[in-house]
Amino acid sequence: MIPLPEDRDGLVARYPRHERPTLRANFIASADGAVSVDGLSAGLQGPGDKEVFDTLRMVCDALVVAAGTVRAERYDALRLTADDRAWRRAQGLPEFPLMVIVSGSLDLDPAQLIFSDAPVRPIVLTHRAAPVAPIGEVAEVIAVGDERVDLAAGVRLLHERGATQLLCEGGPALLGSMIAADLVDELCLTVAPLLIGGRAGRIATGPPSPPRRMSLRHALTRDDMLFLRYARS
Ligand SMILES: NC(=O)c1ccc[n+]([C@@H]2O[C@H](COP(=O)([O-])OP(=O)(O)OC[C@H]3O[C@@H](n4cnc5c(N)ncnc54)[C@H](OP(=O)(O)O)[C@@H]3O)[C@@H](O)[C@H]2O)c1
């Protein structure tokens, strides 16, 4: 068993930025595949998970998250520690990654901290049939797709804006759509030593999709937590 590195340089070496554009998804699940406990991911967390979560945010250009997760988890603004911001500056990166929220309904609360406390104006990716909504006052609303969010077009748009290292934090409906559109280059999966049972969903749900072959890049542990990184074969 290879331990999860304790220090930031060790973590960055395990979760590097890439030369090529990359969409990396980060999820946590229980040993029996549950993506949440009582509707939230907090009950799955354990030793090392926060460090991986923070490292992935630190090294990305844009964090992409769907409206369901933003609403369920009451997402805060994307704030990094002073050390993490200094690391980014030293790499020639903007101090904060872009925050990108995917929503078709635009049923988003402008007062939620993810918007009202944002250090950089977030982007909301929606479609051309979306209603006009108050969220446009606190975010840049961009339509990609006529009646549903065209995720491939959204990814291209982010690339054009210089954000090539994308981190998708979910949730399962977004990951399922990303898999169906063949946009996922990497999956960082933390497996928590828990059996949840019940009706909790898995990390991806959505339209049918052919199986996509991935290669295992590492399997690291801390205490009983398992940290897997898969990359497109
Ligand atoms: N364990 C983990 O790592 C983890 C990570 C993230 C989330 N979660 C859990 O997952 C749950 C939320 O996930 P969810 O699957 O219900 O929702 P989700 O994937 O977070 O969000 C789904 C929403 O995304 C928007 N959307 C727009 N276009 C889409 C497209 N092409 N494909 C997919 N979504 C699109 C829609 O928002 P509108 O309704 O605004 O149109 C849709 O309702 C929560 O319980 C959360 O705690 C767990």
PDBQT file of the ligand as one rigid body, heavy atoms in Angstrom, charges set to zero:
ROOT
HETATM    1  N1  LIG A 301     -19.876  12.116  -3.234  1.00  0.00    +0.000 N 
HETATM    2  C1  LIG A 301     -19.526  13.079  -4.055  1.00  0.00    +0.000 C 
HETATM    3  O1  LIG A 301     -18.351  13.179  -4.430  1.00  0.00    +0.000 OA
HETATM    4  C2  LIG A 301     -20.551  14.058  -4.540  1.00  0.00    +0.000 A 
HETATM    5  C3  LIG A 301     -20.170  15.084  -5.406  1.00  0.00    +0.000 A 
HETATM    6  C4  LIG A 301     -21.132  15.975  -5.844  1.00  0.00    +0.000 A 
HETATM    7  C5  LIG A 301     -22.443  15.831  -5.443  1.00  0.00    +0.000 A 
HETATM    8  N2  LIG A 301     -22.792  14.822  -4.603  1.00  0.00    +0.000 N 
HETATM    9  C6  LIG A 301     -24.196  14.640  -4.210  1.00  0.00    +0.000 C 
HETATM   10  O2  LIG A 301     -24.965  14.531  -5.385  1.00  0.00    +0.000 OA
HETATM   11  C7  LIG A 301     -26.258  15.086  -5.184  1.00  0.00    +0.000 C 
HETATM   12  C8  LIG A 301     -26.574  16.090  -6.266  1.00  0.00    +0.000 C 
HETATM   13  O3  LIG A 301     -26.346  15.511  -7.504  1.00  0.00    +0.000 OA
HETATM   14  P1  LIG A 301     -27.452  15.418  -8.667  1.00  0.00    +0.000 P 
HETATM   15  O4  LIG A 301     -27.029  14.298  -9.559  1.00  0.00    +0.000 OA
HETATM   16  O5  LIG A 301     -28.802  15.405  -8.065  1.00  0.00    +0.000 OA
HETATM   17  O6  LIG A 301     -27.320  16.815  -9.380  1.00  0.00    +0.000 OA
HETATM   18  P2  LIG A 301     -26.110  17.532 -10.111  1.00  0.00    +0.000 P 
HETATM   19  O7  LIG A 301     -25.446  16.649 -11.096  1.00  0.00    +0.000 OA
HETATM   20  O8  LIG A 301     -25.268  18.228  -9.114  1.00  0.00    +0.000 OA
HETATM   21  O9  LIG A 301     -26.935  18.674 -10.849  1.00  0.00    +0.000 OA
HETATM   22  C9  LIG A 301     -27.905  18.352 -11.832  1.00  0.00    +0.000 C 
HETATM   23  C10 LIG A 301     -28.360  19.661 -12.422  1.00  0.00    +0.000 C 
HETATM   24  O10 LIG A 301     -27.380  20.165 -13.304  1.00  0.00    +0.000 OA
HETATM   25  C11 LIG A 301     -27.995  20.961 -14.281  1.00  0.00    +0.000 C 
HETATM   26  N3  LIG A 301     -27.694  20.527 -15.629  1.00  0.00    +0.000 N 
HETATM   27  C12 LIG A 301     -27.816  21.325 -16.697  1.00  0.00    +0.000 A 
HETATM   28  N4  LIG A 301     -27.451  20.699 -17.802  1.00  0.00    +0.000 NA
HETATM   29  C13 LIG A 301     -27.081  19.463 -17.445  1.00  0.00    +0.000 A 
HETATM   30  C14 LIG A 301     -26.606  18.372 -18.195  1.00  0.00    +0.000 A 
HETATM   31  N5  LIG A 301     -26.392  18.425 -19.525  1.00  0.00    +0.000 N 
HETATM   32  N6  LIG A 301     -26.377  17.243 -17.538  1.00  0.00    +0.000 NA
HETATM   33  C15 LIG A 301     -26.551  17.173 -16.203  1.00  0.00    +0.000 A 
HETATM   34  N7  LIG A 301     -26.969  18.202 -15.441  1.00  0.00    +0.000 NA
HETATM   35  C16 LIG A 301     -27.245  19.356 -16.062  1.00  0.00    +0.000 A 
HETATM   36  C17 LIG A 301     -29.482  20.883 -14.019  1.00  0.00    +0.000 C 
HETATM   37  O11 LIG A 301     -29.720  22.016 -13.206  1.00  0.00    +0.000 OA
HETATM   38  P3  LIG A 301     -31.077  22.844 -13.194  1.00  0.00    +0.000 P 
HETATM   39  O12 LIG A 301     -31.998  21.990 -12.375  1.00  0.00    +0.000 OA
HETATM   40  O13 LIG A 301     -30.732  24.143 -12.560  1.00  0.00    +0.000 OA
HETATM   41  O14 LIG A 301     -31.510  22.970 -14.616  1.00  0.00    +0.000 OA
HETATM   42  C18 LIG A 301     -29.614  19.600 -13.242  1.00  0.00    +0.000 C 
HETATM   43  O15 LIG A 301     -30.773  19.570 -12.439  1.00  0.00    +0.000 OA
HETATM   44  C19 LIG A 301     -26.236  15.690  -3.787  1.00  0.00    +0.000 C 
HETATM   45  O16 LIG A 301     -26.800  14.740  -2.915  1.00  0.00    +0.000 OA
HETATM   46  C20 LIG A 301     -24.758  15.830  -3.490  1.00  0.00    +0.000 C 
HETATM   47  O17 LIG A 301     -24.501  15.775  -2.122  1.00  0.00    +0.000 OA
HETATM   48  C21 LIG A 301     -21.882  13.939  -4.157  1.00  0.00    +0.000 A 
ENDROOT
TORSDOF 0
